Amino acid sequence: MWRPTIQRTVISDGHIVSQTAIEYSWDELRYIRDRQLRNTDWWAMKDRTMYQAQKDYREFLRDLTDNYPTATEAAVAWHGYDTDGLP
């Protein structure tokens, strides 16, 4: 399952040189979220029954803008979302 990247890592000669947190704007995160919702639309087709985990994940994505004060906090929450059990 795809998730937003929350840090940029620079590696040189096999060693981590630096790690920087990535800041997201709401426009960026909405674009990524909308793409992920489109990628999971097939879960909700009439001939399929969505598992509760799938319903919960899609609801989590739809509610990101309402549940977090900043886009970066929403991205961190999404990155940590437990996607076990999702296709």
Phi, psi and omega in degrees: 000131181285144177220157177290145176284137182249352175211151178255127182246131176252125181241135177225131181052037177078005180241144177288122180269318179202156174225129182233134177292142178264127177266133179249147169266163178297323179299317179296313183292322177298319178300313180295316180298314180298322177296318180292322176297317177298322180292340180251007178303328182297338177298332187259016179294152185303327183272009180238155173245121180284139172288157179301322179299323178291317178298316181297318180296313180295323176294318177304314180296315181297327185268001183308314184291336179272334189262352183228140183287331179231156179295324180294319177296322177295319179296319179296317178297317179296317180301325181270359183295133180285110182257013176300136180092356177263147180291000000 
